[in-house]
Amino acid sequence: MSGVEVVVEDVTKAFEGGRIGALCGVSVRLEPGDFVALTGPSGSGKSTLLNLIGALDRPDAGSIRVGGRELSSLSAAENVQIPMIGRGVARRERERRARARLDEVGLAGRADASPTTLSGGERQRVAIARALANEPQLLLADEPTGALDSDTGAQIVRLLLALRDQHGMTVLLVTNDASVSQTADRVLRLRDGSVEPDPLGASSSV
């Protein structure tokens, strides 16, 4: 099994009608099997670049190719197939899994839609479907409700809980939203690089 090549060429991305520049002419190449850490201060464009490489958004200019595929041409179903590229999964099986996962998260009718036409909540559902595409035992979610309104965020949390119950997988969810934390079986609080003691006296070791 090998990784895939990721090529980012002269990518620019701005928000709020171009008033807020997130990326300006970024070019990056990741070779198959690379282990790359993306670091930088808050607001440096890390999340924007990840979302673009993950095909959850599209650049204003430039191109991004993953495994030789130009991401701007992908539908929601093809987006979900990204983690399976380079893993030896046959094309027909990738398509089957992608559509099954989209159906599971309530997006069966949007499988052929462009990601840019999806709402924020729908994009999160595509991201969850893609995370499920390889049938993982562990699901990691980084602020999955952070950019959503409270009702849509609550729907995403209920979906994650339902998927956990259905698949029996472990879920680690990063959040600063108290209402989301309350849905968890256990809350781990980090401060200065250490886990704080549980105020109820229960063990919270990792």
Stockholm file with secondary structure:
# STOCKHOLM 1.0

chainA/1-206         MSGVEVVVEDVTKAFEGGRIGALCGVSVRLEPGDFVALTGPSGSGKSTLLNLIGALDRPDAGSIRVGGRELSSLSAAENVQIPMIGRGVARRERERRARARLDEVGLAGRADASPTTLSGGERQRVAIARALANEPQLLLADEPTGALDSDTGAQIVRLLLALRDQHGMTVLLVTNDASVSQTADRVLRLRDGSVEPDPLGASSSV
#=GR chainA/1-206 SS CCCCCEEEEEEEEEETTTTEEEEEEEEEEECTTCCCCCCCCTTSSHHHHHHHHTTSSCCSEEEEEETTEEGGGCCHHHHHTGGGTTTTCCHHHHHHHHHHHHHHTTCGGGTTSCGGGSCHHHHHHHHHHHHHTTCCSEEEEESTTTTSCHHHHHHHHHHHHHHHHHHCCEEEEECCCHHHHTTSSCCCCEETTEECCCTTSCCCCC
#=GC SS_cons         CCCCCEEEEEEEEEETTTTEEEEEEEEEEECTTCCCCCCCCTTSSHHHHHHHHTTSSCCSEEEEEETTEEGGGCCHHHHHTGGGTTTTCCHHHHHHHHHHHHHHTTCGGGTTSCGGGSCHHHHHHHHHHHHHTTCCSEEEEESTTTTSCHHHHHHHHHHHHHHHHHHCCEEEEECCCHHHHTTSSCCCCEETTEECCCTTSCCCCC
//
